[in-house]
Amino acid sequence: AKPDFIQWAPGLPKTRSGKIMRRILRKIAENDTGSLGDTSTLAEPAVVEELIANSLYQKSA
């Protein structure tokens, strides 16, 4: 198996305890950024905005 796309990311959305929030990554990958859910536990919320801005969907639009 091989990935369809590889996207460089400046960081990953992590909780304050260091867990990667895969739910948010999945929603960005599915271009469902309108309903990311609770992001109040993120250590660096700006990472999510940067991932959305650099997503493949934003570049092709």
PAZAPA-4460 file (N, C-alpha, C; in steps of 0.05 Angstrom, whole numbers, plus 32768, in hexadecimal, padded with zeros to 4 digits):
% residues 61
    n_x    n_y    n_z   ca_x   ca_y   ca_z    c_x    c_y    c_z   seq   type   mol
   8011   7FE8   8000   8000   8000   8000   8012   8019   8000     1      A     A
   8008   802D   7FF3   8017   8046   7FF3   8003   805E   7FF5     2      K     A
   800B   8073   8001   7FF9   808A   8005   7FF3   8098   7FEA     3      P     A
   7FDB   80A3   7FE8   7FD4   80B3   7FD0   7FE2   80CD   7FCF     4      D     A
   7FE5   80DA   7FE7   7FF1   80F4   7FE9   8003   80F4   8002     5      F     A
   8018   8104   8000   8028   810A   8018   8028   8128   801B     6      I     A
   8020   8132   8032   801F   814E   8037   8032   8156   804E     7      Q     A
   8043   8169   8048   8055   8172   805D   8045   8183   8070     8      W     A
   804C   8180   808A   803D   818E   809F   8051   819B   80B2     9      A     A
   804D   81B4   80BA   805F   81C1   80CC   805D   81B6   80E9    10      P     A
   8047   81A9   80EE   8043   819D   8109   802A   818C   8108    11      G     A
   8024   8180   811E   800C   816F   8120   7FFB   817A   8137    12      L     A
   7FE0   8177   8134   7FCF   8180   814A   7FD1   816D   8161    13      P     A
   7FDD   8176   8177   7FE1   8165   818E   7FD3   8172   81A7    14      K     A
   7FCB   8160   81B8   7FC0   8169   81D2   7FD6   8173   81E4    15      T     A
   7FCF   817F   81FA   7FE4   8188   820D   7FF4   8171   8218    16      R     A
   7FE9   8159   8218   7FF7   8142   8222   8007   8134   820C    17      S     A
   8006   813E   81F3   8017   8134   81DD   800A   8120   81CB    18      G     A
   7FF0   811B   81CE   7FE3   8107   81BD   7FDB   8115   81A3    19      K     A
   7FE0   8108   818C   7FD8   8113   8172   7FBA   8110   816E    20      I     A
   7FAD   8125   8166   7F90   8125   8162   7F8B   811C   8145    21      M     A
   7F89   8102   8142   7F85   80F6   8127   7F6A   80FE   811B    22      R     A
   7F56   8102   812D   7F3C   810B   8123   7F3D   8124   8113    23      R     A
   7F4D   8137   811C   7F50   8151   810E   7F5F   814C   80F4    24      I     A
   7F74   813C   80F4   7F82   8136   80DC   7F70   8129   80C7    25      L     A
   7F5F   8117   80D0   7F4D   8109   80BE   7F39   811C   80B1    26      R     A
   7F2F   812F   80C2   7F1B   8142   80B7   7F28   8155   80A3    27      K     A
   7F41   815D   80A8   7F4F   816E   8095   7F54   815F   807B    28      I     A
   7F5C   8146   807D   7F61   8135   8065   7F47   8131   8055    29      A     A
   7F30   8130   8063   7F17   812C   8055   7F0A   8146   804D    30      E     A
   7F18   815C   8051   7F0F   8177   804B   7EF5   817E   8059    31      N     A
   7EF2   8174   8072   7EDB   817A   8083   7EE4   818C   809A    32      D     A
   7EEE   81A4   8092   7EF9   81B6   80A6   7EE5   81C7   80B5    33      T     A
   7ECB   81C5   80AD   7EB7   81D4   80BA   7EAE   81C9   80D4    34      G     A
   7EB4   81B0   80D9   7EAC   81A3   80F2   7EC3   8193   80FF    35      S     A
   7ED7   81A2   8107   7EEF   8195   8113   7EEA   818C   8130    36      L     A
   7ED4   8195   813C   7ECF   818C   8157   7EDE   819D   816B    37      G     A
   7EE1   8192   8183   7EEE   819F   8199   7F0C   81A1   8195    38      D     A
   7F16   81B9   8193   7F33   81BD   818F   7F3F   81CC   81A7    39      T     A
   7F30   81CE   81BD   7F39   81DD   81D4   7F50   81CF   81E3    40      S     A
   7F54   81B5   81DE   7F69   81A7   81EC   7F84   81A7   81DD    41      T     A
   7F85   81B5   81C6   7F9D   81B5   81B6   7FB3   81C6   81C4    42      L     A
   7FCB   81BC   81C2   7FE2   81CB   81CC   7FE8   81E4   81BB    43      A     A
   7FE6   81E1   81A0   7FEB   81F7   818E   7FD4   81F8   8179    44      E     A
   7FBF   8206   817E   7FA8   8207   816C   7FAF   8213   8150    45      P     A
   7FC4   8223   814F   7FCC   822F   8135   7FD5   821A   8121    46      A     A
   7FDE   8203   812A   7FE7   81ED   8118   7FD0   81E4   8107    47      V     A
   7FB8   81E3   8112   7FA0   81DA   8102   7F9B   81ED   80EB    48      V     A
   7F9B   8207   80F1   7F97   821B   80DC   7FAC   8219   80C6    49      E     A
   7FC4   8214   80CE   7FDA   8212   80BB   7FD6   81F9   80A9    50      E     A
   7FCE   81E3   80B5   7FC8   81CA   80A6   7FB2   81CF   8092    51      L     A
   7F9D   81DD   809B   7F86   81E2   8089   7F8F   81F4   8072    52      I     A
   7F9F   8208   8078   7FA8   821B   8063   7FBA   820D   804F    53      A     A
   7FCA   81F9   8058   7FDC   81EB   8046   7FD1   81D1   803B    54      N     A
   7FB8   81CC   8040   7FAC   81B2   8037   7FAB   81B1   8018    55      S     A
   7FAA   819A   800E   7FA8   8196   7FF1   7F8F   81A2   7FE5    56      L     A
   7F79   81A3   7FF5   7F60   81AE   7FEB   7F62   81CC   7FE8    57      Y     A
   7F70   81D9   7FFA   7F73   81F6   7FF9   7F85   81FE   7FE1    58      Q     A
   7F99   81EE   7FDB   7FAB   81F5   7FC6   7F9E   81F1   7FAA    59      K     A
   7F8C   81DE   7FA8   7F7F   81D9   7F8E   7F67   81EB   7F89    60      S     A
   7F5E   81F9   7F9E   7F46   820A   7F9B   7F4E   8226   7F91    61      A     A
***
